[in-house]
Amino acid sequence: MAHHHSALKQIRASKKASLQNHSLKAQYKTLVRKVLEIKTKSEASEAFNTAMSFIDSLTNKRIINNKLAARKKSQLARYINSLS
């Protein structure tokens, strides 16, 4: 266990950040799941736009990797284009 005040503060901060990141990742997964559950193109496009902006914000905050974000956006776009 750390003894210095700065080390203890860093432990507290990292726990707080970890909880926040976990929550945001869960929200990201939920948005992606919602897009994939929708079967009409118009509704899916709206959900897709919401998911894209959220994915971009997570990428900018470095919560998810930029290559993961690009891959997921591509997969969702392919799904949207496959709907008729």
Secondary structure as a PSIPRED ss2 file (coil, helix, strand):
# PSIPRED VFORMAT (PSIPRED V4.0)

   1 M C   1.000  0.000  0.000
   2 A C   1.000  0.000  0.000
   3 H C   1.000  0.000  0.000
   4 H C   1.000  0.000  0.000
   5 H H   0.000  1.000  0.000
   6 S H   0.000  1.000  0.000
   7 A H   0.000  1.000  0.000
   8 L H   0.000  1.000  0.000
   9 K H   0.000  1.000  0.000
  10 Q H   0.000  1.000  0.000
  11 I H   0.000  1.000  0.000
  12 R H   0.000  1.000  0.000
  13 A H   0.000  1.000  0.000
  14 S H   0.000  1.000  0.000
  15 K H   0.000  1.000  0.000
  16 K H   0.000  1.000  0.000
  17 A H   0.000  1.000  0.000
  18 S H   0.000  1.000  0.000
  19 L H   0.000  1.000  0.000
  20 Q H   0.000  1.000  0.000
  21 N H   0.000  1.000  0.000
  22 H H   0.000  1.000  0.000
  23 S H   0.000  1.000  0.000
  24 L H   0.000  1.000  0.000
  25 K H   0.000  1.000  0.000
  26 A H   0.000  1.000  0.000
  27 Q H   0.000  1.000  0.000
  28 Y H   0.000  1.000  0.000
  29 K H   0.000  1.000  0.000
  30 T H   0.000  1.000  0.000
  31 L H   0.000  1.000  0.000
  32 V H   0.000  1.000  0.000
  33 R H   0.000  1.000  0.000
  34 K H   0.000  1.000  0.000
  35 V H   0.000  1.000  0.000
  36 L H   0.000  1.000  0.000
  37 E H   0.000  1.000  0.000
  38 I C   1.000  0.000  0.000
  39 K C   1.000  0.000  0.000
  40 T C   1.000  0.000  0.000
  41 K H   0.000  1.000  0.000
  42 S H   0.000  1.000  0.000
  43 E H   0.000  1.000  0.000
  44 A H   0.000  1.000  0.000
  45 S H   0.000  1.000  0.000
  46 E H   0.000  1.000  0.000
  47 A H   0.000  1.000  0.000
  48 F H   0.000  1.000  0.000
  49 N H   0.000  1.000  0.000
  50 T H   0.000  1.000  0.000
  51 A H   0.000  1.000  0.000
  52 M H   0.000  1.000  0.000
  53 S H   0.000  1.000  0.000
  54 F H   0.000  1.000  0.000
  55 I H   0.000  1.000  0.000
  56 D H   0.000  1.000  0.000
  57 S H   0.000  1.000  0.000
  58 L H   0.000  1.000  0.000
  59 T H   0.000  1.000  0.000
  60 N H   0.000  1.000  0.000
  61 K C   1.000  0.000  0.000
  62 R C   1.000  0.000  0.000
  63 I C   1.000  0.000  0.000
  64 I C   1.000  0.000  0.000
  65 N C   1.000  0.000  0.000
  66 N H   0.000  1.000  0.000
  67 K H   0.000  1.000  0.000
  68 L H   0.000  1.000  0.000
  69 A H   0.000  1.000  0.000
  70 A H   0.000  1.000  0.000
  71 R H   0.000  1.000  0.000
  72 K H   0.000  1.000  0.000
  73 K H   0.000  1.000  0.000
  74 S H   0.000  1.000  0.000
  75 Q H   0.000  1.000  0.000
  76 L H   0.000  1.000  0.000
  77 A H   0.000  1.000  0.000
  78 R H   0.000  1.000  0.000
  79 Y H   0.000  1.000  0.000
  80 I H   0.000  1.000  0.000
  81 N H   0.000  1.000  0.000
  82 S H   0.000  1.000  0.000
  83 L C   1.000  0.000  0.000
  84 S C   1.000  0.000  0.000
